[in-house]
């Protein structure tokens, strides 16, 4: 019964986000058009491109977004605590995770079924593609991590334990 008190509101939040937030993203952000023909119909080769049912597509999308959850969730909860981890995962799925996967699927469809790597290779300059990750890694400092409230809390706990 205790788990049901936690799971029921989470399922309601996910259902509301699926129904209304995804509709908002589809209509106002992505401007979807049902009259567009997808690459599955244009390039139907029976191997890489072929039309399928929405349930198969849902299964692929669900596997892509749920893949890291069992790995990241326990680590996140161990570092920050159960409640912040749960709030972050539910909010992250609704606001960031599902939307990010949805946008990349949309971009792949609009670019003729090309992969994310191929889209980045053709539309991002080589300097940005190779320099940005290096710059981001080099600019990270432990002081920046410690300044946040959750970072300071977990950093102090690590220091106490040693």
Secondary structure, 3 states (H helix, E strand, C coil): CHHHHHHHHHHHHHHHHHHHHHHHHHHHHCCCCCCCCCHHHHCCCCCCCCCCCHHHHHHHHHHHHHCCHHHHHHHHHHHHCHHHHHHHHHHHHHHHHHHHHHHHHHHHHHCCCCCHHHHHHHHCCHHHHHHHHHHHHHHCCHHHHHHCHHHHHHHHHHHHHC
